[in-house]
C-alpha cells in the first residue's frame, strides 16, 4: 500500500523529538503546509521551516543571554567595606576640597564632548585635547563634521591611538545624529549607546557632563580605585557602577565619579599611592595604605595636574 503524504509527514516528524518550541512550531507549520499541498511529500518544506524557526529562536536566545549577562554583571559587586557615615564623610571632604570638579577633556558643547570622549578610549586626555583643538575649530556640529570628511578628521587626530577607526566612528555617529536625532545629542543612555563608538561609560560621561544627570562613568582609574579602597568592589565596570550608585548618598552622586577619578589620577595612583597627601587616609581601608593620618583639606580647585589618561 503506497504511503500517503500525511503518513510521510508523520514519519518524518517522528525521526527526532523536537527539543525547542521553535522546532515544534516549525513542524506544525510544515505539517500544515504539507496537508494543504496537492503535491508529494512535505519533508523538504518542513525541514526548511524548522531550520528557519530554529535560527530565529537561537538569535532571540542569544540576545536574551546578552541582556541577562549584563544584568548579572551589575549585580556582581560586593558590599562596601565602609559604613554610611564613613562614605558620607569621604564625599563631604571631596566636596569641600573640590566643590565643582570638572572633566579634563576640552569641549564647547554636547556634540564636541561626545566626540572627545569617543576619541579618549585608550588615549590620554592630553593627547585627545591636542588633537581636538584644531578639529573643533573646524567642526563643532555633526553637520560640519560630515562636511569635513573622514580623511581630514583622520589627519587631525592622528596623534592618538586607533585614530583610523575613531575617525570612521566620528563620521558615522555624526551621520546618525543627523538622520535619527535631528542633529542633537540624545539625552538618554539607550539612544546614546546606539551611536558608533559609544559604550556605557561614554554615554554616562555625556549624560553627566552635558546634561547634569547623576551618572557614574567607570573608567580605568575609578575601577581600580573602587576595588583598591574596597569602596565598591566588583569584577566588572558595570558591577562597580551599580555598587557605587547604591553606596553613595544622593547629594553626592552628580560629582562622585569626577572626585573619584581625580583622586585616582593624582593621589591614589596605581604604582605608589601618595597616602601622605590623602584627605581620607584615616578612613581608607586599602591594604596598600602607608599612612593613617588624613592630610589637610586644600583650597578649592587644588586637585589638578597633567592628565595621565
N, C-alpha and C positions, 0 to 999 in steps of 0.2 A: 504493500500500500504506500503510495507516494506521500512524502512529507508535505504538509501544508505550510503556508507562510507563518501561521500562528505557531505551529509546532517548532519550526526553525528558530523563530524568535525566542520561544520558551527555552529551547535547548541552549541557545547562545547565552542567555541570561543566567543559566544555571551553572555555567562553567566556573565562575568565581563569584563568591558572595561579596556584594559591594560593601566597602568599609566606610565610605563617606556619604553624607546626604547628597552631595553633588553627584556622586556616581549613581545613587538610586534615582535621583531626579533625571539624570541622563538616560537611564534605562527606561523609565516610564515614558519619557519624551520620545525615545527611539521606538518603543513598542507602539505608541500612539500613531507615529508616522507610518510604521510598518503596517498597522491594521488598516490605515486609510489608503495604503498604496495597492494598486492593482497589479503591480509588477512582482518580481520574485522576492527573495529573502531581503530582510531589512537589516542584516547584520552589519553591512558597511555603514549605513546611516547611523545605526545605534553606536558603533564604535566611535564615529566622528563626534556625535553629540556628547557621549561620555567624556571623551578627551577634552572637548571644549569646556564643559562644565567643570571638569577636574582642574583645568588651568585657571579658570576664574576663581574656584574655591581656594586654590593654592595662593593666588595673588591676595585674596581677602585675608587668608590666614597669616600671610607674611606681614601685611600692613597692620593687622591686629597685634601680632607679636612685637612689631617695632614699637607700637604705641604702648604696649604693656611693659616692654623693656625700659622705655623712657620713664614711665610712671614708677617702676620699681627703682630705677636709678635715683630718683628724687627721694626715695624712702630709705636709702641705704645708710644715710648719715647716722652716727651715734649721737647720744645726748651730750650736750655741752658739759664740760667739767666745771663750769662756773655757775654760781647762784645768780638769781635775777638781780640782786643788789650789786654783785660784782660786775655783771655785764653793764648795768646802768652806770656804774662808776667809770668803767673803761671808756664808754662812749661820751660820757659827760666831760671827761678830760680831753678826749679828742676834739670835742665841740668847742671847748674853751680855748684850746691852742689854735684851732683852725676852724672858725665858725662857718666859713663859706669855702670849702675846698673846691678846687677846680681841676678838671682834667687837663692834661698837658698837650693834647692834640689840638693844633690850631685849626679853627674853622670860623665861618662867618654866618652860617645858617644850618638848618637841619639837614639839608642835602649835602653840604660840604662836610658836616660832621659824619654823616653816614659813609661817605666815600673815604674819609680819613680813617675811620675805624676798620673798614674793609681792607684798606691798604696796610693797616698796622699788624695784621696777622704775621707772626714770625719776623717782626721788624721792630726796631726801637722807635719811640716817639720822636726822637731827634732826627732819625733818618726819614721818617714819614713827613715831618714838618719841612725838612729841606726840600723834599720832592713836591709837596703840595703848595708851597708859597707861590710859585710861578703858575702851577696848574690852576689854582683857584682864582688867580688874577684873570686868567683867560676864560675859565668856565666855572661859574658858581651856581648854575642851574642845570637840570637834566637836558634842556634844550641846547644850551651852549656846549655841554659836554658831548652830545651827539654830533654837533657841528664841528667840534674839534677833531673828532675821529679817533679810532683806536691807535693808529700809528703814532700820532702826536702825543696821545696820552702815554703810550708806552715809552716814548723817548723822554718825557718829562719825569717819569717815575722810575727810570732805570737804575736809580741808586739803591732801591730797596729789593729785598728778596722776592722771588716769584712774580716779578714785575710784568711778565708777559701775560700770565693768567689773570693777574689783578687788573690789567688794562682791559682785557676782554670782559671781565665781570663788571667793571665800571661802566663800560658802554652798554652792556646788556641790562644792568639794573636801571640805567638812565632811560633806556627804551621802555622798559616795563613800567617805570613810574609814569611816563607819558601816556602809554597805552591803557593802563589799568587804574591809575590813581590821579589822573588829571595833572600830572607833573608835580604832585605834592608827596612828601614822605608820609606814609601812613602812621597813625598813632596807636597801633596795636601790634602785639607781638606776632600773631598769626599771619598777618599780611607782610610784616617785615621779613620774616624768615622765608617767605616765598621768593624774595629777591635773590638774584645770583650773588654768591659770595657772602650771604648774610646768614649767620647762625644765631643761636640763642644769646650768646654773650654779646655779639654786636648789636642785636636788637635791644637788649637790656641797656646797653650804654646809650643808645639813641633815645630810648624812652625816658631814661633818667635825665640826661643832659639837655636834650632838646625840648622835652615835654613835661619835665618835672615829676615824672612818675616814680614811686618808691621801689624801683627795681634794683637788684644786686647782680652786677656783672662779674662773674668769677673768672679772673684771668690767672696767669701763672703765679703771680705774687700772692693773690688772695687765696688761691687754692692751697699753696704751700703754708701760708700764714695760719689759715683756719685749722689746718691739721697740726702744725707745729705747736701752736698755743693751746690746742685742744678746745678751741672755742666752738668750732662746728666741724668735727671730724667727718670725713666722707671719702669714699673711694672714687667718686666721680665729681666733676664740677656741678652737675645737677643736684647731687646729694648734698654737697656743701651749700649750694644756693638755698635749697629747701631748709637746711638746718639753720642757716643764718637768718632767714626770714622768720623762722619760728622763735629764735633766741633773742633777736634784737628788738628792743622796745620800739613801738611805732613812731615815736617822736624823733628817733634817730635814723630811721630807715632810708630817708631821702639821700643823706650824705654818707651812709655807712660804708658803701663799697669804696668811695674815694678815700675816706680816712684809713681804711684797711690797706688799700693799695699804696698810699703814701707811706704808711708805717712799714710795709713790707719792702718798699724800694729804698728807703733812706735810714731806717732804724733796724728793723728785724730782718736784715739782709741774709741771703741764703748761706753764704760760706761762714761768716763770722758775725753774728748779730751784735749790734752796738748797745749792749744792755746798759752801759753807763749813761746813755742818753735817752733811755726809755722812760716815758712818763707813766707806764703801767707795770714797771718791773716788780713792784711789791705785790701785784695781783697775779702776774703772769705765772702760768703753770707749765711752761715749756721745759722739757728735760735739759735743753741746751743752755738754760738761763745761767749767767755768770754773775749776776748782781741782783740783790733782793731789795735794793733801795730805789724808790721812784725818783727819776730826775725831775728837776723843777719844770713846771709848765712854762714854755717860752711864749713870747708875744705872738699874736695872731699873724698868720702868714709866714711863720718861720720855718715850717716844714717844706723844704724845697731843695732842689739841686738838679743836676743833669739827669734827664730821664735815662733809665737803663733798659727800657723795653717793657 
